[in-house]
Amino acid sequence: MTARWYPRLAIAAFLLLALAYLAVALVRFEPAPPPAPVAASRTEALKAGVLTPAYAAPEFSLHGSDGSEVTLARYRGKVVLLTFGFTHCAAVCPTTLATLAQARNGLGAASDKAQVIYVTVDPERDSAEHMRTYLAAFDPAFIGATDAPQALAAVREKYGVTAVREGTGPDYAMAHTSSIFLIDPAGKLRAVMPFGHSPADFVHDVEFLLATGRQA
């Protein structure tokens, strides 16, 4: 063998050694398993702002637009959509009620499992009879609630709702909290939906609360 073959043999030996190391490395290499998908938490599933932890919705007893006593216990087993407003409201209240009516319609067969309670912030003009007529234009299933000013003020305080009279004379307005409180079938206050959400968001949240409310 001539001297000129030695470099070639050395290179060949080096390549064979490198291939051997590579083979060993490939055999020992075990790819890490892909990370397990993270399940969405219940709080992430709601469109409304979630209250954590959920707690028993403050109870009340008011005069209903259907002539009966309005309490939350009366609607246990349903999702209650509790909102505050007044029948002479120019824009926000009608928009909210129309949205909730569309949402109930969108629930289909489950619509009877969602109850809207509309508590007036204007007892001076909102009698039970007047509220019944007003709400029927949106959805006959909606229940209005009125009472003495002191009783209504006590309910607002429990839910952190504000209501301030603006203007004088018979055409005064009421500036008030426009959020909707979502109470699950077990009677827990689970979330608060700000004004401006779509009917689809309410349908989504009501269906979610019907499915999970008793386990919350």
KOLZATOR-335471 format. One record per residue: residue in three letters; chain; x, y, z of N, C-alpha, C in turn. Coordinates in nm, 4 decimals, padded with zeros to 6 digits. Layout:
<nodes>
  resn  chain     neast    nnorth       nup    caeast   canorth      caup     ceast    cnorth       cup
   ALA      A         X         Y         Z         X         Y         Z         X         Y         Z
...
</nodes>
This chain:
<nodes>
  resn  chain     neast    nnorth       nup    caeast   canorth      caup     ceast    cnorth       cup
   MET      A   00.0858  -00.1198   00.0000   00.0000   00.0000   00.0000   00.0888   00.1241   00.0000
   THR      A   00.0625   00.2144  -00.0895   00.1453   00.3344  -00.0998   00.1019   00.4370   00.0004
   ALA      A   00.1890   00.5347   00.0215   00.1622   00.6382   00.1223   00.0406   00.7216   00.0877
   ARG      A   00.0059   00.7310  -00.0440  -00.1042   00.8192  -00.0812  -00.2393   00.7631  -00.0379
   TRP      A  -00.2443   00.6331  -00.0010  -00.3718   00.5765   00.0456  -00.3996   00.6066   00.1928
   TYR      A  -00.2973   00.6387   00.2675  -00.3180   00.6621   00.4119  -00.4166   00.7748   00.4419
   PRO      A  -00.4042   00.8889   00.3764  -00.5040   00.9958   00.4049  -00.6444   00.9509   00.3728
   ARG      A  -00.6598   00.8760   00.2609  -00.7944   00.8325   00.2245  -00.8507   00.7347   00.3270
   LEU      A  -00.7648   00.6450   00.3762  -00.8104   00.5506   00.4785  -00.8483   00.6221   00.6076
   ALA      A  -00.7735   00.7233   00.6411  -00.8017   00.7999   00.7631  -00.9368   00.8699   00.7523
   ILE      A  -00.9629   00.9272   00.6356  -01.0906   00.9978   00.6155  -01.2062   00.8981   00.6209
   ALA      A  -01.1889   00.7831   00.5587  -01.2943   00.6811   00.5589  -01.3234   00.6326   00.6999
   ALA      A  -01.2154   00.6115   00.7766  -01.2338   00.5663   00.9145  -01.3082   00.6703   00.9972
   PHE      A  -01.2737   00.7968   00.9744  -01.3397   00.9055   01.0474  -01.4888   00.9108   01.0145
   LEU      A  -01.5213   00.8943   00.8860  -01.6615   00.8995   00.8436  -01.7406   00.7830   00.9018
   LEU      A  -01.6757   00.6624   00.9034  -01.7445   00.5480   00.9619  -01.7703   00.5673   01.1113
   LEU      A  -01.6731   00.6250   01.1808  -01.6882   00.6513   01.3241  -01.7994   00.7523   01.3488
   ALA      A  -01.8045   00.8577   01.2655  -01.9080   00.9599   01.2813  -02.0461   00.9011   01.2584
   LEU      A  -02.0588   00.8139   01.1564  -02.1872   00.7500   01.1291  -02.2307   00.6604   01.2445
   ALA      A  -02.1311   00.5935   01.3055  -02.1628   00.5059   01.4190  -02.2179   00.5864   01.5358
   TYR      A  -02.1521   00.7002   01.5674  -02.2008   00.7873   01.6757  -02.3410   00.8403   01.6460
   LEU      A  -02.3654   00.8764   01.5190  -02.4956   00.9298   01.4802  -02.6047   00.8247   01.4971
   ALA      A  -02.5717   00.6999   01.4611  -02.6691   00.5914   01.4753  -02.7060   00.5695   01.6208
   VAL      A  -02.6049   00.5726   01.7071  -02.6302   00.5556   01.8512  -02.7166   00.6681   01.9044
   ALA      A  -02.6870   00.7900   01.8604  -02.7635   00.9064   01.9077  -02.9096   00.8977   01.8650
   LEU      A  -02.9322   00.8515   01.7412  -03.0696   00.8401   01.6925  -03.1470   00.7341   01.7682
   VAL      A  -03.0796   00.6238   01.8030  -03.1454   00.5177   01.8780  -03.1845   00.5659   02.0165
   ARG      A  -03.0967   00.6433   02.0814  -03.1218   00.6903   02.2184  -03.2205   00.8064   02.2239
   PHE      A  -03.2370   00.8773   02.1119  -03.3218   00.9964   02.1130  -03.4698   00.9570   02.1187
   GLU      A  -03.5419   01.0081   02.2149  -03.6847   00.9854   02.2277  -03.7538   01.1206   02.2275
   PRO      A  -03.8232   01.1526   02.1208  -03.8879   01.2838   02.1148  -03.9866   01.3026   02.2286
   ALA      A  -03.9871   01.4237   02.2850  -04.0785   01.4534   02.3957  -04.2215   01.4513   02.3452
   PRO      A  -04.3135   01.3960   02.4253  -04.4540   01.3911   02.3818  -04.5086   01.5333   02.3709
   PRO      A  -04.6007   01.5569   02.2782  -04.6577   01.6913   02.2648  -04.7313   01.7299   02.3920
   PRO      A  -04.7306   01.8575   02.4281  -04.7988   01.8992   02.5515  -04.9473   01.8703   02.5434
   ALA      A  -05.0024   01.8273   02.6548  -05.1456   01.7973   02.6585  -05.2240   01.9265   02.6401
   PRO      A  -05.3321   01.9213   02.5641  -05.4121   02.0424   02.5463  -05.4681   02.0897   02.6792
   VAL      A  -05.4704   02.2190   02.6987  -05.5233   02.2770   02.8220  -05.6722   02.2981   02.8060
   ALA      A  -05.7486   02.2339   02.8895  -05.8940   02.2488   02.8803  -05.9342   02.3884   02.9242
   ALA      A  -06.0295   02.4452   02.8523  -06.0779   02.5785   02.8889  -06.1485   02.5713   03.0230
   SER      A  -06.1196   02.6649   03.1103  -06.1845   02.6680   03.2396  -06.3257   02.7216   03.2236
   ARG      A  -06.4063   02.7020   03.3246  -06.5437   02.7496   03.3181  -06.5487   02.9010   03.3042
   THR      A  -06.4580   02.9689   03.3710  -06.4608   03.1144   03.3646  -06.4306   03.1628   03.2245
   GLU      A  -06.3443   03.0894   03.1505  -06.3105   03.1288   03.0146  -06.4264   03.1032   02.9193
   ALA      A  -06.5192   03.0167   02.9586  -06.6257   02.9781   02.8681  -06.7381   03.0800   02.8636
   LEU      A  -06.7509   03.1649   02.9627  -06.8576   03.2638   02.9646  -06.8172   03.3904   02.8897
   LYS      A  -06.9128   03.4486   02.8206  -06.8892   03.5754   02.7521  -06.8981   03.6923   02.8497
   ALA      A  -06.9788   03.6770   02.9523  -06.9968   03.7826   03.0521  -06.8774   03.7870   03.1466
   GLY      A  -06.8683   03.8942   03.2218  -06.7640   03.9061   03.3225  -06.7951   03.8145   03.4398
   VAL      A  -06.7023   03.7253   03.4696  -06.7257   03.6210   03.5691  -06.6956   03.6712   03.7099
   LEU      A  -06.7814   03.6332   03.8028  -06.7583   03.6640   03.9445  -06.6923   03.5427   04.0092
   THR      A  -06.5740   03.5627   04.0642  -06.4995   03.4525   04.1243  -06.4635   03.4860   04.2692
   PRO      A  -06.5101   03.4049   04.3646  -06.5979   03.2895   04.3421  -06.7429   03.3334   04.3258
   ALA      A  -06.8212   03.2472   04.2655  -06.9647   03.2737   04.2563  -07.0235   03.2687   04.3970
   TYR      A  -07.1304   03.3409   04.4188  -07.1936   03.3406   04.5509  -07.3448   03.3510   04.5356
   ALA      A  -07.4146   03.3185   04.6434  -07.5604   03.3193   04.6392  -07.6102   03.4590   04.6044
   ALA      A  -07.6927   03.4685   04.5018  -07.7467   03.5976   04.4612  -07.8347   03.6522   04.5728
   PRO      A  -07.8186   03.7797   04.6074  -07.9011   03.8381   04.7137  -08.0502   03.8258   04.6825
   GLU      A  -08.1239   03.7709   04.7749  -08.2672   03.7499   04.7568  -08.3434   03.8810   04.7768
   PHE      A  -08.4619   03.8864   04.7210  -08.5490   04.0027   04.7385  -08.6935   03.9585   04.7216
   SER      A  -08.7840   04.0432   04.7611  -08.9265   04.0183   04.7440  -08.9913   04.1482   04.6997
   LEU      A  -09.0411   04.1510   04.5758  -09.0981   04.2717   04.5171  -09.2329   04.2395   04.4534
   HIS      A  -09.3071   04.3441   04.4186  -09.4360   04.3265   04.3521  -09.4126   04.3006   04.2037
   GLY      A  -09.4675   04.1910   04.1534  -09.4447   04.1537   04.0150  -09.5478   04.2104   03.9194
   SER      A  -09.5078   04.2280   03.7970  -09.5981   04.2794   03.6942  -09.7076   04.1789   03.6598
   ASP      A  -09.6899   04.0538   03.7012  -09.7918   03.9518   03.6787  -09.8873   03.9394   03.7969
   GLY      A  -09.8743   04.0299   03.8939  -09.9623   04.0303   04.0092  -09.9160   03.9428   04.1241
   SER      A  -09.8023   03.8793   04.1106  -09.7522   03.7919   04.2164  -09.6259   03.8495   04.2795
   GLU      A  -09.5790   03.7823   04.3832  -09.4543   03.8211   04.4489  -09.3360   03.7734   04.3645
   VAL      A  -09.2400   03.8606   04.3430  -09.1208   03.8245   04.2661  -09.0057   03.7970   04.3614
   THR      A  -08.9568   03.6743   04.3585  -08.8385   03.6364   04.4353  -08.7486   03.5534   04.3447
   LEU      A  -08.6236   03.5424   04.3800  -08.5327   03.4567   04.3030  -08.5642   03.3093   04.3264
   ALA      A  -08.6044   03.2767   04.4484  -08.6351   03.1372   04.4807  -08.7462   03.0835   04.3913
   ARG      A  -08.8338   03.1699   04.3489  -08.9452   03.1305   04.2619  -08.8944   03.0729   04.1289
   TYR      A  -08.7753   03.1151   04.0883  -08.7221   03.0724   03.9585  -08.6020   02.9796   03.9711
   ARG      A  -08.5906   02.9136   04.0862  -08.4826   02.8176   04.1017  -08.4963   02.7073   03.9964
   GLY      A  -08.3847   02.6694   03.9386  -08.3869   02.5729   03.8303  -08.3787   02.6390   03.6936
   LYS      A  -08.3897   02.7721   03.6909  -08.3765   02.8473   03.5665  -08.2580   02.9428   03.5769
   VAL      A  -08.2135   02.9909   03.4627  -08.1155   03.0993   03.4617  -08.1937   03.2298   03.4660
   VAL      A  -08.1634   03.3119   03.5648  -08.2298   03.4408   03.5782  -08.1398   03.5491   03.5202
   LEU      A  -08.1975   03.6296   03.4312  -08.1290   03.7459   03.3754  -08.1911   03.8668   03.4417
   LEU      A  -08.1203   03.9188   03.5396  -08.1718   04.0281   03.6226  -08.1159   04.1606   03.5745
   THR      A  -08.2051   04.2547   03.5445  -08.1596   04.3851   03.4981  -08.2471   04.4943   03.5576
   PHE      A  -08.1954   04.6152   03.5579  -08.2632   04.7293   03.6190  -08.2851   04.8370   03.5132
   GLY      A  -08.4001   04.9022   03.5184  -08.4281   05.0065   03.4205  -08.5606   05.0741   03.4491
   PHE      A  -08.6158   05.1415   03.3479  -08.7450   05.2083   03.3646  -08.8136   05.2182   03.2292
   THR      A  -08.9439   05.2245   03.2312  -09.0209   05.2139   03.1077  -09.0142   05.3390   03.0208
   HIS      A  -08.9729   05.4505   03.0775  -08.9611   05.5729   02.9983  -08.8194   05.5930   02.9431
   CYS      A  -08.7378   05.4905   02.9535  -08.6003   05.4964   02.9042  -08.6031   05.5103   02.7516
   ALA      A  -08.5180   05.5977   02.7014  -08.5232   05.6289   02.5585  -08.4491   05.5288   02.4705
   ALA      A  -08.3378   05.4748   02.5183  -08.2557   05.3938   02.4287  -08.1978   05.2681   02.4932
   VAL      A  -08.1276   05.2830   02.6048  -08.0546   05.1701   02.6628  -08.1482   05.0571   02.7047
   CYS      A  -08.2534   05.0901   02.7788  -08.3442   04.9853   02.8282  -08.4161   04.9118   02.7151
   PRO      A  -08.4736   04.9824   02.6183  -08.5367   04.9097   02.5076  -08.4382   04.8213   02.4314
   THR      A  -08.3157   04.8696   02.4168  -08.2142   04.7889   02.3480  -08.1835   04.6626   02.4263
   THR      A  -08.1678   04.6765   02.5569  -08.1411   04.5605   02.6424  -08.2550   04.4600   02.6356
   LEU      A  -08.3776   04.5078   02.6470  -08.4927   04.4179   02.6470  -08.5103   04.3494   02.5111
   ALA      A  -08.4870   04.4224   02.4040  -08.4957   04.3623   02.2712  -08.3886   04.2556   02.2530
   THR      A  -08.2693   04.2819   02.3047  -08.1604   04.1836   02.2968  -08.1958   04.0574   02.3745
   LEU      A  -08.2507   04.0745   02.4939  -08.2871   03.9591   02.5757  -08.4028   03.8812   02.5137
   ALA      A  -08.4951   03.9512   02.4490  -08.6047   03.8830   02.3810  -08.5516   03.7983   02.2656
   GLN      A  -08.4579   03.8520   02.1898  -08.3959   03.7755   02.0810  -08.3182   03.6563   02.1349
   ALA      A  -08.2540   03.6769   02.2500  -08.1777   03.5672   02.3104  -08.2707   03.4534   02.3516
   ARG      A  -08.3828   03.4870   02.4167  -08.4777   03.3814   02.4553  -08.5302   03.3082   02.3331
   ASN      A  -08.5568   03.3814   02.2293  -08.6032   03.3177   02.1066  -08.4958   03.2245   02.0497
   GLY      A  -08.3700   03.2674   02.0614  -08.2584   03.1878   02.0110  -08.2327   03.0620   02.0918
   LEU      A  -08.2870   03.0538   02.2118  -08.2679   02.9351   02.2953  -08.3582   02.8197   02.2528
   GLY      A  -08.4555   02.8481   02.1694  -08.5442   02.7430   02.1225  -08.6204   02.6767   02.2357
   ALA      A  -08.6115   02.5441   02.2423  -08.6865   02.4682   02.3427  -08.6429   02.5006   02.4855
   ALA      A  -08.5244   02.5553   02.5001  -08.4731   02.5884   02.6340  -08.5143   02.7284   02.6796
   SER      A  -08.5962   02.7970   02.6001  -08.6317   02.9347   02.6346  -08.7054   02.9446   02.7683
   ASP      A  -08.7797   02.8391   02.8024  -08.8527   02.8434   02.9291  -08.7616   02.8242   03.0492
   LYS      A  -08.6333   02.7986   03.0226  -08.5356   02.7845   03.1303  -08.4589   02.9141   03.1553
   ALA      A  -08.4986   03.0214   03.0873  -08.4369   03.1530   03.1083  -08.5449   03.2522   03.1461
   GLN      A  -08.5272   03.3188   03.2589  -08.6263   03.4142   03.3063  -08.5660   03.5538   03.3197
   VAL      A  -08.6254   03.6484   03.2509  -08.5822   03.7881   03.2625  -08.6646   03.8557   03.3724
   ILE      A  -08.5954   03.9193   03.4654  -08.6602   04.0012   03.5684  -08.6121   04.1442   03.5508
   TYR      A  -08.7066   04.2334   03.5319  -08.6764   04.3746   03.5044  -08.7231   04.4577   03.6235
   VAL      A  -08.6280   04.5025   03.7034  -08.6586   04.5780   03.8248  -08.6554   04.7279   03.7932
   THR      A  -08.7641   04.7950   03.8208  -08.7694   04.9365   03.7884  -08.6849   05.0207   03.8840
   VAL      A  -08.6289   05.1275   03.8295  -08.5594   05.2271   03.9118  -08.6440   05.3541   03.9191
   ASP      A  -08.7688   05.3432   03.8711  -08.8575   05.4592   03.8621  -08.9985   05.4212   03.9090
   PRO      A  -09.0134   05.3911   04.0375  -09.1444   05.3457   04.0871  -09.2528   05.4523   04.0770
   GLU      A  -09.2135   05.5770   04.0653  -09.3114   05.6847   04.0553  -09.3985   05.6702   03.9298
   ARG      A  -09.3389   05.6209   03.8216  -09.4135   05.6073   03.6963  -09.4385   05.4616   03.6566
   ASP      A  -09.3630   05.3704   03.7166  -09.3721   05.2295   03.6750  -09.4557   05.1463   03.7727
   SER      A  -09.5858   05.1447   03.7499  -09.6727   05.0555   03.8263  -09.6596   04.9141   03.7702
   ALA      A  -09.7071   04.8178   03.8452  -09.7003   04.6790   03.7997  -09.7791   04.6615   03.6697
   GLU      A  -09.8963   04.7222   03.6617  -09.9785   04.7103   03.5413  -09.9106   04.7740   03.4212
   HIS      A  -09.8518   04.8915   03.4419  -09.7837   04.9588   03.3312  -09.6629   04.8781   03.2840
   MET      A  -09.5904   04.8187   03.3781  -09.4748   04.7378   03.3412  -09.5166   04.6124   03.2642
   ARG      A  -09.6298   04.5544   03.3018  -09.6768   04.4347   03.2310  -09.7036   04.4670   03.0841
   THR      A  -09.7699   04.5798   03.0588  -09.7991   04.6196   02.9212  -09.6714   04.6511   02.8452
   TYR      A  -09.5819   04.7212   02.9097  -09.4559   04.7609   02.8466  -09.3715   04.6392   02.8104
   LEU      A  -09.3563   04.5471   02.9034  -09.2692   04.4309   02.8803  -09.3292   04.3330   02.7799
   ALA      A  -09.4608   04.3259   02.7738  -09.5254   04.2337   02.6813  -09.4909   04.2653   02.5365
   ALA      A  -09.4565   04.3905   02.5092  -09.4188   04.4289   02.3729  -09.2859   04.3647   02.3320
   PHE      A  -09.2062   04.3265   02.4311  -09.0782   04.2608   02.4033  -09.0916   04.1088   02.4122
   ASP      A  -09.1463   04.0623   02.5247  -09.1641   03.9193   02.5466  -09.2632   03.9031   02.6623
   PRO      A  -09.3772   03.8408   02.6387  -09.4769   03.8250   02.7452  -09.4256   03.7492   02.8675
   ALA      A  -09.3160   03.6746   02.8504  -09.2623   03.5973   02.9622  -09.1787   03.6827   03.0571
   PHE      A  -09.1409   03.8033   03.0144  -09.0608   03.8899   03.1011  -09.1440   03.9310   03.2234
   ILE      A  -09.0781   03.9381   03.3373  -09.1436   03.9794   03.4614  -09.0848   04.1123   03.5076
   GLY      A  -09.1731   04.2082   03.5319  -09.1300   04.3355   03.5885  -09.1456   04.3320   03.7388
   ALA      A  -09.0679   04.4133   03.8082  -09.0752   04.4183   03.9539  -09.0713   04.5625   04.0004
   THR      A  -09.1643   04.5983   04.0873  -09.1688   04.7322   04.1432  -09.2045   04.7212   04.2911
   ASP      A  -09.1991   04.8332   04.3605  -09.2307   04.8332   04.5039  -09.2123   04.9752   04.5541
   ALA      A  -09.2121   04.9906   04.6839  -09.1864   05.1220   04.7436  -09.0433   05.1635   04.7133
   PRO      A  -09.0173   05.2930   04.7026  -08.8814   05.3389   04.6715  -08.7754   05.2823   04.7642
   GLN      A  -08.8069   05.2721   04.8925  -08.7084   05.2211   04.9872  -08.6749   05.0741   04.9608
   ALA      A  -08.7774   04.9965   04.9262  -08.7542   04.8541   04.8983  -08.6695   04.8362   04.7735
   LEU      A  -08.6958   04.9154   04.6713  -08.6172   04.9068   04.5475  -08.4740   04.9531   04.5707
   ALA      A  -08.4577   05.0567   04.6528  -08.3235   05.1058   04.6833  -08.2428   04.9987   04.7563
   ALA      A  -08.3088   04.9219   04.8425  -08.2399   04.8152   04.9160  -08.1914   04.7063   04.8204
   VAL      A  -08.2716   04.6733   04.7193  -08.2307   04.5720   04.6211  -08.1130   04.6239   04.5391
   ARG      A  -08.1208   04.7501   04.4983  -08.0093   04.8074   04.4209  -07.8802   04.8047   04.5007
   GLU      A  -07.8901   04.8331   04.6274  -07.7695   04.8337   04.7117  -07.7076   04.6937   04.7180
   LYS      A  -07.7900   04.5920   04.7242  -07.7392   04.4546   04.7307  -07.6591   04.4178   04.6058
   TYR      A  -07.6987   04.4759   04.4921  -07.6337   04.4416   04.3657  -07.5373   04.5497   04.3156
   GLY      A  -07.5166   04.6515   04.3958  -07.4239   04.7575   04.3557  -07.4740   04.8397   04.2385
   VAL      A  -07.6045   04.8529   04.2273  -07.6656   04.9264   04.1171  -07.6926   05.0700   04.1592
   THR      A  -07.6637   05.1632   04.0712  -07.6909   05.3040   04.0978  -07.8071   05.3522   04.0114
   ALA      A  -07.8797   05.4511   04.0611  -07.9895   05.5112   03.9859  -08.0050   05.6554   04.0333
   VAL      A  -07.9906   05.7480   03.9409  -07.9951   05.8899   03.9744  -08.0945   05.9599   03.8823
   ARG      A  -08.1847   06.0364   03.9415  -08.2832   06.1105   03.8624  -08.2168   06.2296   03.7957
   GLU      A  -08.2491   06.2487   03.6686  -08.1930   06.3600   03.5931  -08.3059   06.4427   03.5322
   GLY      A  -08.3048   06.5717   03.5614  -08.4075   06.6600   03.5069  -08.5254   06.6746   03.6010
   THR      A  -08.6160   06.7639   03.5653  -08.7351   06.7894   03.6445  -08.8580   06.7798   03.5541
   GLY      A  -08.9748   06.7833   03.6160  -09.0961   06.7727   03.5370  -09.1283   06.6288   03.5020
   PRO      A  -09.2363   06.6062   03.4300  -09.2825   06.4699   03.4011  -09.1922   06.3912   03.3056
   ASP      A  -09.1052   06.4597   03.2362  -09.0188   06.3918   03.1388  -08.8770   06.3682   03.1900
   TYR      A  -08.8617   06.3599   03.3204  -08.7284   06.3368   03.3756  -08.6760   06.1999   03.3306
   ALA      A  -08.5460   06.1842   03.3380  -08.4812   06.0572   03.3021  -08.4144   05.9977   03.4260
   MET      A  -08.3686   05.8750   03.4131  -08.2969   05.8072   03.5204  -08.1652   05.7530   03.4656
   ALA      A  -08.0552   05.8006   03.5224  -07.9237   05.7450   03.4870  -07.8993   05.6263   03.5800
   HIS      A  -07.8766   05.5086   03.5238  -07.8688   05.3896   03.6081  -07.7720   05.2868   03.5493
   THR      A  -07.7337   05.1928   03.6321  -07.6488   05.0816   03.5895  -07.7223   05.0004   03.4832
   SER      A  -07.6525   04.9687   03.3760  -07.7181   04.9009   03.2630  -07.6744   04.7559   03.2444
   SER      A  -07.5988   04.7030   03.3377  -07.5511   04.5645   03.3256  -07.6635   04.4644   03.3537
   ILE      A  -07.6423   04.3419   03.3085  -07.7372   04.2326   03.3323  -07.6679   04.1294   03.4202
   PHE      A  -07.7342   04.0910   03.5292  -07.6778   03.9955   03.6243  -07.7250   03.8546   03.5882
   LEU      A  -07.6306   03.7609   03.5761  -07.6609   03.6234   03.5373  -07.6564   03.5337   03.6611
   ILE      A  -07.7733   03.4781   03.6931  -07.7884   03.3932   03.8110  -07.8187   03.2513   03.7654
   ASP      A  -07.7404   03.1559   03.8094  -07.7538   03.0197   03.7583  -07.8706   02.9448   03.8229
   PRO      A  -07.9027   02.8242   03.7749  -08.0183   02.7502   03.8273  -08.0107   02.7187   03.9762
   ALA      A  -07.8916   02.7188   04.0326  -07.8765   02.6923   04.1757  -07.8901   02.8188   04.2592
   GLY      A  -07.9119   02.9331   04.1932  -07.9302   03.0584   04.2660  -07.8021   03.1340   04.2930
   LYS      A  -07.6947   03.0981   04.2236  -07.5677   03.1678   04.2439  -07.5481   03.2770   04.1388
   LEU      A  -07.4986   03.3901   04.1853  -07.4656   03.4989   04.0939  -07.3312   03.4664   04.0313
   ARG      A  -07.3333   03.4345   03.9017  -07.2135   03.3829   03.8365  -07.1390   03.4866   03.7526
   ALA      A  -07.2133   03.5810   03.6937  -07.1475   03.6728   03.6002  -07.2320   03.7975   03.5801
   VAL      A  -07.1671   03.8990   03.5224  -07.2354   04.0249   03.4915  -07.2035   04.0595   03.3462
   MET      A  -07.3083   04.0780   03.2675  -07.2917   04.1098   03.1257  -07.3081   04.2603   03.1061
   PRO      A  -07.2061   04.3284   03.0582  -07.2191   04.4726   03.0328  -07.3156   04.4999   02.9181
   PHE      A  -07.3676   04.6188   02.9146  -07.4556   04.6600   02.8053  -07.3803   04.6532   02.6724
   GLY      A  -07.4512   04.6116   02.5679  -07.3922   04.6129   02.4353  -07.3598   04.4778   02.3780
   HIS      A  -07.3765   04.3700   02.4552  -07.3477   04.2369   02.4021  -07.4612   04.1890   02.3121
   SER      A  -07.4289   04.0953   02.2259  -07.5246   04.0460   02.1270  -07.6162   03.9398   02.1872
   PRO      A  -07.7306   03.9148   02.1227  -07.8162   03.8041   02.1672  -07.7411   03.6713   02.1695
   ALA      A  -07.6525   03.6506   02.0731  -07.5770   03.5251   02.0674  -07.4927   03.5044   02.1925
   ASP      A  -07.4374   03.6117   02.2481  -07.3582   03.5995   02.3708  -07.4461   03.5542   02.4867
   PHE      A  -07.5676   03.6064   02.4933  -07.6587   03.5646   02.6002  -07.7021   03.4194   02.5809
   VAL      A  -07.7300   03.3803   02.4578  -07.7657   03.2414   02.4314  -07.6525   03.1499   02.4766
   HIS      A  -07.5313   03.1863   02.4403  -07.4145   03.1066   02.4791  -07.4051   03.0930   02.6305
   ASP      A  -07.4178   03.2037   02.7026  -07.3991   03.2002   02.8476  -07.5141   03.1300   02.9191
   VAL      A  -07.6363   03.1497   02.8706  -07.7492   03.0808   02.9321  -07.7337   02.9293   02.9143
   GLU      A  -07.6986   02.8860   02.7952  -07.6794   02.7423   02.7722  -07.5664   02.6876   02.8585
   PHE      A  -07.4620   02.7656   02.8740  -07.3502   02.7227   02.9575  -07.3934   02.7092   03.1036
   LEU      A  -07.4671   02.8070   03.1536  -07.5103   02.8042   03.2928  -07.6137   02.6941   03.3167
   LEU      A  -07.6963   02.6665   03.2183  -07.7907   02.5550   03.2332  -07.7152   02.4227   03.2432
   ALA      A  -07.6051   02.4117   03.1716  -07.5287   02.2872   03.1710  -07.4415   02.2719   03.2945
   THR      A  -07.4001   02.3819   03.3531  -07.3026   02.3741   03.4628  -07.3540   02.4304   03.5941
   GLY      A  -07.4671   02.4963   03.5928  -07.5132   02.5693   03.7110  -07.5281   02.4873   03.8356
   ARG      A  -07.5766   02.3659   03.8216  -07.5990   02.2830   03.9400  -07.4710   02.2224   03.9961
   GLN      A  -07.3612   02.2309   03.9156  -07.2336   02.1770   03.9652  -07.1408   02.2866   04.0138
   ALA      A  -07.1798   02.4154   03.9966  -07.0909   02.5266   04.0312  -07.0706   02.5365   04.1809
</nodes>
